Each structure stands twice: as structure tokens, then as C-alpha cells.
Amino acid sequence: MKARQGSGYREVAPARARRRRIVAPIAAALPIVGLGIGGALPAGASARPHAGGTINVGVIGPMTGPAAEIGTLMSAACASGIHVVNAAGGALGNKLSCDLIDDTGDPADAVPNVTRALATASNLKMTVGLESNTAATTIPLVNNAQIPMFSTNGLVAFDKTTDRYFWRTTPADNQNGAAFAVWAVKEGYKRAAMIFENNIGDQGNEPGVVQGIDHLGGKISINVTIPGDAASYSSVVERVIASHPQVLIAEADPQSAATFFSEYKQLNHGHVPPIVTGTDSLTPDYLSAMEKVLGKSYVTKDISLVGSHIDPGSVAYRAYKAALYASPTVKNPALVLGVGVISSIYDGIVVMSLAMDMAHSTTGSVYNADIEKVTSASPGAVVVHTYAQGLAALKRHKAIDYVGVEGQITFDKYHNSPGNFSASAFNADGSPRSLGVIAGSEVQKLLG
């Protein structure tokens, strides 16, 4: 990966998979059956399971390895999605089941694992997950198998994809980066230092931050890339301090962040500027790691976490929350709720199930076109916020507009609907509190 040209210093290290920050026993509670899951129908197989059968939802993500926390989140969101569909009788009368496909967070493992899964199992009718570390290799495989997917990846390459079966209701990383910039400037900071860990997920935010700060009249004091889990970052920290930033826009795993900011505090006479980071850090392990080096007061007052916006007061959110708490395999629902982007998996399962009901088919090549139909704010469409509401309206032969956990879904011609953004902070008990909302249109203007 090439270093970005421009002002500032960047220390580039070998890329590695992102060590995500969610550590919970959900993955252990859900059997990993990924190497026995398939999507393509065997010759002569029925295009639609009989009512009362089972439809498999492939959860493609790292169930093992250093990024397994991502798989833990995906598994929980899938559990909540199938819970609400099954409680209403299933999609076309068929119960849903989450089948985990382990891509280990490594593209080299992802290709054979996903290929084998797609070739060997039956009734895999929808997929979710497909995050940034492996999306470039896994999405084409699923698309070729003609299985609709709701991806959580943030790769800019999928902003204008031609993959017919790809759908995304989360922002690309550059949009996240621009939202970081908007929030920093809203808080009154114009001179920002950028510190990103060297992996696909984190570094994807970089272009948006740079473009956003520039368009908002600010300045990047320094731009550094750090390797994960290094024993010391003191030489880089000294350069960042010397650039005199007002705010630190940073993304790194808990261990790396704790080491970096501990040294920053030591080398800067006990002072660390405010931090803007992503909502995937709204987790106990990140909170604990940062509290140990910066203290509870700093962590609850001086860290802003920016990401996909969800409205806790909405009907869809309440249904999602209830499903997480009702799903027996989800061991820490409060933790899952803190990461807004993961709710797109829940919404995706609801949307794909409603599309099946509208199309009267579970075949991907048939119901795929109905995904946009059940989320369109068309004249006369009945607005629904849950699977049960949508199913009831469809049975009355009504057009529907599913408004989900992240709000109104408006797909462009590339099947992207990024939505709005919000900033949150930690409460003392680790739960999130809302700081404000950033309009998606405001972010889009910065990116042209």
C-alpha cells in the first residue's frame, strides 16, 4: 500500500487484518458451520423451499482469528434478524437459520472457505456480513452464485459497483472519514492530527478526513500510519506532538490505541488533545484500555465516536433491541447495540425476507429486484418498521416502505444507501450517549 503524498509524516507498516474491539461469547454460542453452507442450487433442486422448511442466512465474516470480534457482532445481528422473521411465521412460511461462514478476516483464507461453502450446501438464500478485510474477494463469489447480500464493508470500490446482488446501507470509509472531519470542525477544532492503524478498515477513512478538513477550512497538522500492537510508538508520538494539533482523529485497536496515547500523555506533560474515532470503538475493551491510560474523566468527556446514525426512539430500533435481548445466543446485547453499523445486518435480513414475500419466491435471481421495491418511499406505500408489519401489509396487497433501524433506505443505482451519521460518547458505565447528528447530505457535499 502506497503512502499518501502531502504534508505530514506517515510511518507505513505491513498491512494486517483489523483487530476489532468486540470480545463476547456470542461466536462460541453459535456453531460455526460455514464450511458446509452453500448458495447455488444443485441440479434439479427446488427453486423454493416448501413452507415449513428452513432458509439459511450465510453470515460471512471472521469467526476465528485476530478479527473474530467482527464475526461475534455479525452473529448477534443475524440472530436478532431471524428472531423477528421467525416470530412472524418465517419468510414464505419458512424459518430462517444463521449459518456462519468463517473467512478468518484474511483474503487468502476467505476464497477457499467461501467457495467451498457456496458449493456444498443447500437453501442458502441470503447472505450478510462480507466486511472490509475480505469483501474484495468474497463479494464476487457470492454475486456469481446469485445470492443477494447485505454487506457491512466500507470499501470505496463498492460505491459504484455493478454487482447485481450487492446491497449496502452503511457508508463507505471515505464518507466515515468526512464525517469525522465534520464533527471535529463542529466542535471548534481546525488543526487535526491523523493517526490510523495500518489496515484496510482504518486507512479507508483517510481520504475522507483529508478532503473534509480541507473543504471546511481546517489543516492536517500531520498524517501518520502506525503498525498494530507495536511495543512503542514514541518516535511517531513525538512527531505528532511537535505538529501541535488541537484534535486527534484516530482509529486503532484497543491495545495499539492504549500504547500510543499512554506515550502521548507521558511525552506531552500529561496532556492529550480530544480524540475523534469510530463507533466501532464503543466497546468495553476499548473503554477499559483507554481508561487505564487516560482516566475515566477523559474517556467520558474527550472522546467522540462517529459512525452510522441510528434513532433509539424509532419503532425499528425498539424491535431490533427487543430481538437482541430475546435471542438466547446473544450474550451481550447492550454491547451490540453500541455499534450502529452492525444493525444493517438486521435490517438486511428483514428487507430480504420481505422481498421474498413480495416476489413469492426464495430464489435470489427472482426476489433480488424486490429488495428496492420494499424500501421505496413511493406514493401510496405503507410505511412499516418491522417484519410483522411489512408481512401484514403485503398480505393485504399493499406496497410497502420498510424504514429500518438506520432510518429511510434510499438505494442509488449502485445499491448503496449510506444514510446519516451521528456522534456519541461513553457514559461512565460504558453505555453510549448521543452527542449529535450529521446529515449524510452534508458529508456528500464535502466529497463532491
Summary of the structure (lengths in Angstrom):
residues: 448
radius of gyration: 21.4
end to end distance: 24.7
largest distance: 71.7
contacts: 1695
relative contact order: 0.15
helix: 42%
strand: 19%
